[in-house]
C-alpha cells in the first residue's frame, strides 16, 4: 500500500510541476502575449535577428512549443519567409534551455516569497498585466516546490524494485528511453518540465548518465512534434514546411547525439560533477550545436523543403492572386497596375456578397452562407497579398504620383475589406437572426431595406468605376450618398421610438434589429466612399478638414 501511495505522491508532484510551468507560460502570454507576438513578427526579417527573437521570447515564455506555434502561424499565413522562420525556431530551441539552466540551481528558498507576492498581486489588482505577473510568480513558486518535493520523494524510490527494474531496462536501451521521453514531452507540451524531471532523477542516480542524456534527446524530439500537429490547419502542403523543417533538424540532431552517447559522460563530467547540471549542460549544448550547424545551411535547406512541399494552387480558389506578378517589381507603374486589377477583383467579390445579403432578406438562402464565408475570407487574403506586394516595391524608383497611387490602392483595398467584413458579420448575420427567431420585418421596413440595398449595390459599382477613372464629378456624387443613408437611419430611429411610445412594445426587438441593419448598410456605404471618393476629393483639394462649423469666437 505504501508503494501505491508513493506512486500517487510522485504523480501529484509531477502534475504540480506541469501546472507550475503552465501558470508561468499563460501568465507571460496574458501579460505580454500581444507585445511578444508583435516583437517576433517585426524581428522575423533577417536570420540572426530572427534567431535572437526566438531565443529571447522562448526564454520569457518558458516554452519553445508556444513560440513554435506562433512562428508556424506567421509562416502559414505567408507573413514571414521560410529561412528566418526556421532561424527563429532554432533560437526558440536554444531559449528553452536557459530556464533549465536556472532551475539546475537550488532556489527552493525563494518559493514561499514568490507565492506570497504572486497571491498578493493576483488578489489585490484587477484583471490586467500586474495580476498576470502575479500568476507568473505563483507558477514559479509552485514549480520550485514541486521540484523540492520530487527530490525528497526520489530517496525511497532508490530501493523500489519495480522502478529499479524499469530504469535499468531503459539504461540498457537508450533508444527506448528516448522514445518514452519523447512521448511524455509531447503529451505534456513542455520540454522544460521533462528535462527538469530528468535532472531530479539523475540527482538521485535513478537513471544512468547515458540514459538521462537519451531522455533529454527524446524531450527535444517530443517538443518538435506539437507544432507539426497543432500549428497547421488546412490541406496546403506549403504550410507544413516550417514545422517539418524544425522536426527534421531535431531528428538529425537526435540521431547524431544517440550515436555519440557512449562518449558523452566523460565530456559532461568534465564540465560539471553535479549530475543535474550535467543534464542541463547536455540539453543546452545539444541545442546550441544543432543551431550552429544548421544556421549556415538554412537557405538550401529551405529550398529543399519548398521542393518537397510545393504550394497547392487551386485554380478555382478566389483568394489566389491572379495579377500580382513578382517579375513586375522592377517597373513600379506595371506593378501598381497589377495591384489595381487585383483590388478590382476584391470589389467584384464584395458585389457578390451584397447580392447574397440582399437575397437573404427576401428568401431563405442559408445554403449560400458557405459561399459568403469563402468570399469574405478570400477578400481578406487578397487584401493581405496586395499589401505585401506593394510593401516590397522600391520607393526610390517611384515617382511622387506612383507613391500617391500606391496609397490610393492600399486605401481602396482596406476599405473594401472592411466593407466585406461588415456585410458578412453584420448584414448576413442579421438575416440569419431574423430566420432563427422567426421574426419578419414590417412591409414598409422590408421595402425600404430592399431599396437601400439596391442603392448600396449601385454605389459599389460606382466605387469600382471611380477607382479606375478618378472622375471628380462622380467622386462628389458618391460622397453625397452618405447623407442619404444618414437620413434613412435617423428617420428609422424616430419611427422606432414612436412605435414604442404608442405601446407597440412587441415590435421593439425587431425594430432594434432593423436599426442595426440600417447602421451596417450605412457603414458599408461609408467604406465605399472612403475607398474611392475621398482619395479623389483629397487629391483635388475638395475635402474640408472637419464637418464642424467654424467657431465665431
LUMKOLVEX-920653 format. One record per residue (C-alpha): x, y, z; residue in three letters. Coordinates in steps of 0.001 Angstrom, whole numbers, plus 524288, in hexadecimal, padded with zeros to 5 digits. Layout:
BEGIN
XYZALA/...
//
This chain:
BEGIN
800008000080000UNK/80B228094A80320UNK/810968070B7F566UNK/803B180B227EF53UNK/80308817487F7C7UNK/810F681AAA7F406UNK/80D7D819597E59BUNK/801A2822117E7B3UNK/80A4C82C187EE6EUNK/813B182B697E301UNK/808A682D647D926UNK/80338838AD7E113UNK/8103C83FCD7E1DBUNK/8127D83DD57D347UNK/804EC843827D0EBUNK/8087C84EFF7D9B8UNK/814FE850D77D1F0UNK/80D4E851157C520UNK/8034185A557CAE8UNK/80DE0863987CFACUNK/813E4863FC7C212UNK/806498660A7BC55UNK/80376871737C57FUNK/8103E878097C1F1UNK/80DCB8764E7B361UNK/7FFB587B0D7B3AAUNK/8031D8864C7BCBFUNK/80DCD88B487B3C2UNK/8051B889597A7D8UNK/7F9EC890E77AE09UNK/802B689BCC7B2CAUNK/80B5389D5A7A6DBUNK/8057D8944379C92UNK/801A789EBF792CBUNK/80E6A8A62A794C2UNK/8167E899C579374UNK/80F408962678714UNK/8118F8A3BE7817DUNK/8200E8A34D784F9UNK/8213D895E077EE5UNK/81A2389A39772A0UNK/823108A61A77103UNK/82F6789E5477397UNK/82CA3893B77699EUNK/833D489B0D75EFEUNK/841EE8967875F70UNK/847B2889AD763C3UNK/84F4288E4A76FB7UNK/84490897887748BUNK/83A9B88CB477352UNK/843878836777AE0UNK/8453F88D65785CBUNK/836AA8903B7864FUNK/8332F881CA78716UNK/83D2C87FD2791EAUNK/838CC88B8379A09UNK/82A2988955798E1UNK/82B6087AE679BFCUNK/8337B87E117A80BUNK/82861886FA7AC75UNK/81D7287D6C7A92EUNK/825168718F7AE15UNK/81F6586A057A2A4UNK/8253D867A479550UNK/8182B86164791EEUNK/810DB86E38793F1UNK/81AE9875DA78C1BUNK/81AEE86B5B781A3UNK/80C3E86C2F78032UNK/80D0C87B0777EAAUNK/817BE87A2D77458UNK/8107A86F4976D4AUNK/80479877F176CC7UNK/80C768831B766E2UNK/8129687A1E75CCBUNK/805CB8737075936UNK/7FF91880C7756E6UNK/80A92884CE74DD7UNK/80EBE88FF2756CBUNK/81CBC88B1F7585CUNK/826228841F74F47UNK/82A608763C7521CUNK/838D6878F2754E3UNK/836DF882D176010UNK/82BBA87A777655BUNK/834B486E9E76620UNK/83F0B8773076C71UNK/8354687BAF776BAUNK/831D986D89779A4UNK/8403786A6F77BE7UNK/840DB8760A78519UNK/834B18715778C2DUNK/83AE48641178E5EUNK/846D186A807947FUNK/83E75873DD79C6CUNK/83729868F57A328UNK/843FA864197A8FDUNK/84680870BD7B070UNK/83BB386E677BA5CUNK/840B48607E7BC1CUNK/84E1B865F17BF40UNK/847FD86EFF7C95BUNK/840328640B7CFA3UNK/84C5485B9E7D0E9UNK/84FC2864377DCAFUNK/848F3862187E9BCUNK/83F4586D657EA86UNK/8358C866F47F3BCUNK/836FE871B27FDF2UNK/830FB87B637F470UNK/824778737F7F29DUNK/81C9A878C37FE57UNK/8206E886D57FB24UNK/81C8C8854A7ECE2UNK/80F7087F587F07EUNK/80CF4889CA7FAD6UNK/80F68894F67F165UNK/8083988DE57E694UNK/7FBE488BAC7EE8EUNK/7FC34899C17F36CUNK/7FD4489F127E58FUNK/7F2E1895BC7E08FUNK/7E91F899287EB53UNK/7EC6F8A7977EC84UNK/7EBD18AC127DE68UNK/7E0D68AB517D44EUNK/7E29D8A3497C7D1UNK/7EE578A8AC7C0B9UNK/7FCF38A78A7BF39UNK/8001B8A8AE7CDC1UNK/7F6A889DCE7D122UNK/7FC38895497C649UNK/809E0897627CBB0UNK/804BB892C77D8D1UNK/80091886667D1DCUNK/80E82884FD7CCBAUNK/814328861E7DA81UNK/80A8D87C147DFCBUNK/80E3F872C77D4CDUNK/81CCF874677D78EUNK/81A9A871D77E5F9UNK/812A1865927E34AUNK/81CEA861007D9B1UNK/827C98625B7E3C8UNK/81FA085BA27EE53UNK/81C958503E7E54FUNK/82AF784EA67E1F5UNK/82EC384EBE7F063UNK/8241B844BC7F373UNK/8285283C017E841UNK/8364D83C497ED1BUNK/831CD837B47FA86UNK/8289282DB57F4BEUNK/83314827797EC6AUNK/83ABA8231B7F877UNK/831FE817577FBA4UNK/830A6814B27ED06UNK/83ED08109E7ECABUNK/83AF9803E17F348UNK/82E33801AD7EBD7UNK/830577F4CF7E48CUNK/826627F72C7D9ACUNK/82B7D804A57D66FUNK/839787FFDF7D705UNK/836477F50C7CD45UNK/82FC57FEAA7C3E1UNK/83ABE808967C4C3UNK/845297FE267C369UNK/83E577F97B7B71EUNK/83E5B807577B1C0UNK/84CB7808C27B556UNK/850137FD8E7AC37UNK/8469B8023E7A1A7UNK/849718109C79EF0UNK/8408F810B579302UNK/8352C80C1479B5DUNK/8385C816937A578UNK/8385A8209C79A8AUNK/82AFA81C557959EUNK/8251381C657A352UNK/82A0882A267A5F2UNK/8256382EDF79887UNK/817AD8299779B01UNK/816F382FA17A89CUNK/81BE283CD37A3A8UNK/8121F83CD679889UNK/80722839D47A212UNK/80BA28440A7ABF0UNK/80E5184E937A196UNK/81A51852667A975UNK/8286384E5F7A76CUNK/82C03856D07B32BUNK/823EB84E867BC70UNK/82928841F07B698UNK/83776845EA7B730UNK/835C984AE77C524UNK/82FD383DCA7C8DBUNK/83B66836C37C2AEUNK/8448E83F837CA64UNK/83DCB83B927D71AUNK/83EEA82D337D3A8UNK/84D3782EC97D019UNK/84FEC8359A7DD07UNK/84BB2829597E47DUNK/85257820607DABBUNK/8458181A217D6DCUNK/84A0081AA87C8B3UNK/85789818947C36BUNK/85DC2824587BCAEUNK/85CAE81E067AF3BUNK/84E2A81B5B7B134UNK/84C08829247B663UNK/8526782F067AA46UNK/84A32826287A19BUNK/83DF882AF87A87AUNK/8425B839157A654UNK/8437083605797D7UNK/835AE8309179873UNK/830B583CEF79F09UNK/836798450F7940AUNK/8301083C4B78A07UNK/822D383C60790D0UNK/821EA84B1D7919FUNK/8235B84C0F782B7UNK/817758437A78080UNK/80D5F84D02785EEUNK/80EE2857B477B86UNK/80E5784D2B77118UNK/80135848487760FUNK/7FAD78547277BB9UNK/8010B85FE7774A4UNK/7FC1585CEC766EBUNK/7EE2A85DA876211UNK/7E93485B3375468UNK/7EE3B851EE74A13UNK/7F89785A6B743A1UNK/80598852F874460UNK/80D2085FD574463UNK/807D1862ED751F9UNK/80F2E857187573EUNK/81C9485B6E75297UNK/820778623A75F3AUNK/81BEC858187694DUNK/8215384D0B760FBUNK/82E1F8544575F30UNK/82F4C8564076DD8UNK/82BE18480777071UNK/8360D84323766C2UNK/840CE84B4E76D06UNK/83D0284517779F4UNK/83D2B83777773EFUNK/84AA28396376DE8UNK/8501183EE677A83UNK/849F283409782A6UNK/84F528295A779DAUNK/85D0782F0677A6CUNK/85BDF831097891BUNK/857248231978AECUNK/862F181E0178382UNK/86C198260878C1EUNK/865BF8224D7991DUNK/870648188879D46UNK/87A52823AF79D24UNK/8719682DFB7A373UNK/8739382B137B1E8UNK/8821582EC37B2BEUNK/87F9C83B677AB34UNK/8743383F697B3E6UNK/87B6183B867C057UNK/8869B8443E7BC38UNK/87D1884FB47BBFFUNK/8768684C7C7C900UNK/876C6841B17D329UNK/868B6844867D70DUNK/85FB583AEE7CFBFUNK/854B7844E07CECDUNK/85D7884F437C909UNK/86340845367BFCBUNK/8558F842827BA90UNK/852D2851207B92DUNK/85FDE853447B267UNK/85D4F8481A7A8F4UNK/84FEF84DE17A5D5UNK/855EF85B467A2FDUNK/8617A8562679B31UNK/858D584D7A792D7UNK/85023858C378EB8UNK/85B728624078D0AUNK/862F8858CB7845CUNK/856F9855E777C14UNK/854DE8648F77A56UNK/8632486708776ADUNK/862FF85BF976CC9UNK/8561A85F5B76639UNK/8565F86E4D7663DUNK/85FD586F4475AA3UNK/8582D864C07534DUNK/84AA186AA775493UNK/849E687059746C8UNK/84C1E8636873F81UNK/8446A85C44749FAUNK/838C686559747E1UNK/839E98636173921UNK/839A0854AB73B3CUNK/82D84855A7743D5UNK/8270885E377398EUNK/82977853DB72F2EUNK/824858492073826UNK/8184A8509273BF9UNK/81412859167307EUNK/80916862A9732B8UNK/7FC1785D0D72E82UNK/7F6178659E72418UNK/7E76E8645F7223DUNK/7E36A86B65715C3UNK/7D5A886CC871B4BUNK/7DA32872C672820UNK/7D559880EB7280DUNK/7DFA5884E073217UNK/7EAC1881A6728BAUNK/7F06188E3C722F0UNK/7EF8A88E6371430UNK/7F6A989AE67108DUNK/8014789CDB71AD8UNK/80CD88999E71228UNK/81999899C5719E4UNK/8215589C0870D69UNK/81B218A98A70C2CUNK/8216D8AECB7188CUNK/82C2D8B594710D6UNK/822178BDCE70989UNK/819A98C4A6713D8UNK/80F728C95770A13UNK/80CE18BB6D70592UNK/80CC58B64471395UNK/802F58C0BE71798UNK/7FA6E8BD0F70C08UNK/7FAE98AED071047UNK/7F71E8B27871E26UNK/7EBE68BAD2718FDUNK/7E6848AF6A71127UNK/7E74A8A6AB71D25UNK/7E05D8B0F072562UNK/7D5638B15C71B5EUNK/7D3D08A2A971D40UNK/7D1458A59672B87UNK/7C6B08AF3472764UNK/7C06C8A4C071EBEUNK/7C01489B4B72A36UNK/7BA308A5C8732EDUNK/7AF808A7CF728DFUNK/7AC528993F7296BUNK/7ABD289A0373840UNK/7A23A8A5597376FUNK/799BC89DCA72DF2UNK/7998D892527377EUNK/7961289B73742BDUNK/78AEF8A1C173B16UNK/7859E8945E7376AUNK/786AE890077459EUNK/77C1A899A5749A9UNK/772F98950373ECFUNK/773F78865474081UNK/77AD187BC274836UNK/7884787A7D7422EUNK/78F6E8739574D2AUNK/7956186A7974316UNK/79D088763373DD9UNK/7A37B8795F74AEFUNK/7AF6C870B97482AUNK/7B16A8785F73B99UNK/7B06B8852474324UNK/7BA828808E74D1FUNK/7C3AA87C787422BUNK/7C2468899F73B70UNK/7C4C88913174801UNK/7D0CC888E374ADBUNK/7D59788A8173CD4UNK/7D4328994A73DA0UNK/7DC1A8998D74A44UNK/7E6DE8914874429UNK/7E74689989737D6UNK/7E8548A5D674013UNK/7F40989FF374722UNK/7FA2689B9473A41UNK/7F8998A91A73439UNK/7FE688AFA774047UNK/80A3C8A69C7405BUNK/80BF28A842731AEUNK/80C148B71873287UNK/814628B75173EE0UNK/81F9A8B0C1737A6UNK/820248BB1072CD1UNK/82C748C36A72C87UNK/828058D12F72FCBUNK/834A08D6E972A7CUNK/830648D31D71CC9UNK/822C48D8D371E8CUNK/81E288E67671B1EUNK/815818EE7E72416UNK/809B18EAED71BC6UNK/80D4F8DC8171CE1UNK/80DD38DD9A72BB7UNK/800CB8E4A772BDEUNK/7FAAF8DA1672366UNK/800328CF9B72C45UNK/7F9D18D62F73803UNK/7ECF18D6E673096UNK/7ED928C85072D95UNK/7F0728C52773BCBUNK/7E5128CDB074053UNK/7DC078C77473667UNK/7DFC48B98D73A31UNK/7DEBC8BC89748BFUNK/7D1398C2B2747A3UNK/7CC288B7DE73ED5UNK/7D11F8ADFA748CAUNK/7CA288B4F4753F8UNK/7BDBB8B5EE74BEDUNK/7BE1A8A75274927UNK/7BFEA8A44B75791UNK/7B4158ACD275AD1UNK/7ABAD8A63F75079UNK/7AF748989E754FBUNK/7AF7189A5D763C6UNK/7A4E08A4D8763D9UNK/79AD48A47C758F3UNK/79B1D895D575694UNK/79B9D8931A7652EUNK/78F8F89BA476768UNK/788488944875CB3UNK/78B978876C7636EUNK/786DF88CE777072UNK/779CE890A876A6AUNK/777D4882BF7659DUNK/77C9487CB677257UNK/772998841777A9CUNK/767C08831E770A1UNK/766E0891E576F94UNK/762D98996E76391UNK/7646E8A79C75FFAUNK/758A08B02B75DE9UNK/754F38B20674F87UNK/759A68C01F74F87UNK/7665A8BC3C75619UNK/768628B13A74C63UNK/766028BA2A740B6UNK/76EBE8C4C874647UNK/779B48BB227491BUNK/779048B52A73B8AUNK/779AC8C2A37356DUNK/7853B8C65173E17UNK/78CA68B9FE73A91UNK/789E08BCDB72C46UNK/78FD38CA6E72DDAUNK/79B568C44F734FBUNK/79DC98BAFC729A5UNK/79D638C65E72028UNK/7A6F48CDF67289DUNK/7AFFE8C230728D4UNK/7B0458C205719ECUNK/7B2CC8D0AC719C5UNK/7BDE08CEB572373UNK/7C4A88C4E171A8FUNK/7C31B8CDF370ED5UNK/7C7FD8D9AC7168FUNK/7D3FF8D21071AD6UNK/7D7898D0CE70C6DUNK/7D3E08DDFD706C0UNK/7D5A58E70F7129FUNK/7CB098F03770D9FUNK/7C8DA8FBBB716CDUNK/7BA598FD4A71394UNK/7B7B98EEDE71667UNK/7BF928EFE0722F4UNK/7B7388FB21727D4UNK/7AAC48F3D97243AUNK/7AF298E78572B4EUNK/7B3398EF1F7376CUNK/7A5DB8F5B6737E5UNK/79F9C8E83D73950UNK/7A3E68E81C74789UNK/799438F20B74A91UNK/78ED18E921744CBUNK/792518DDCA74DD3UNK/794338E6C475970UNK/786808EC3D7578EUNK/781068DE8B755B0UNK/786918DA03762B5UNK/781BF8E63A769B7UNK/773F78E49376449UNK/773A38D62876810UNK/7782D8D967775E5UNK/76D298E3607777AUNK/763188D9B67725CUNK/768278CF5677BBDUNK/766CD8D8837876FUNK/759148DC817835BUNK/754CE8CE4A782ADUNK/759E68CBB27905CUNK/7534E8D80A7959FUNK/7466C8D3E878F7EUNK/746D88C709796E7UNK/74BDA8BDE878C40UNK/755EC8B7F97954BUNK/754F98AABA78E90UNK/75B888B0AC78292UNK/766EC8B62578A7EUNK/770668AAE578801UNK/76DA78AA4A77973UNK/76E6D8B91477896UNK/77B838B95377F83UNK/780B18AEC977676UNK/77BF08B6B476AC8UNK/7837E8C26F76FDAUNK/78FAC8B9F877116UNK/78DD78B5AA762F7UNK/78CB48C3B375E3FUNK/798C78C79A76600UNK/7A07B8BCCE75F5FUNK/79B448C12D75223UNK/79FCB8CEFC7553FUNK/7AD0B8C9E3759C7UNK/7AF118C24974D25UNK/7ABB38CE5A7453DUNK/7B56A8D65274D50UNK/7C00A8CC7474A24UNK/7BCB18CD9B73BB9UNK/7BDD68DC6073C50UNK/7CACC8DB217437FUNK/7CFA68D1427398DUNK/7CE7E8D9A672D52UNK/7C7B08E6C372F2CUNK/7CFBE8EC9873A43UNK/7DD158E9F1733E9UNK/7D8A78F11D72789UNK/7D2C68FC6372F38UNK/7DEDE8FD78737D2UNK/7E7C78FDD172BF4UNK/7DF9E908CE7260BUNK/7DF0F91062732CFUNK/7D04A90EA9733E2UNK/7CFEF90962741CFUNK/7CE26911D774DDCUNK/7D69D90E8B759A1UNK/7CA7A90D1376239UNK/7BBA390CDB76185UNK/7BB169160B76D45UNK/7B654923EB76B1CUNK/7C12092DD976CD7UNK/7C0CB9347F77A0FUNK/7BC5A942B4779C5UNK/7C3B8945F178656UNK/
//
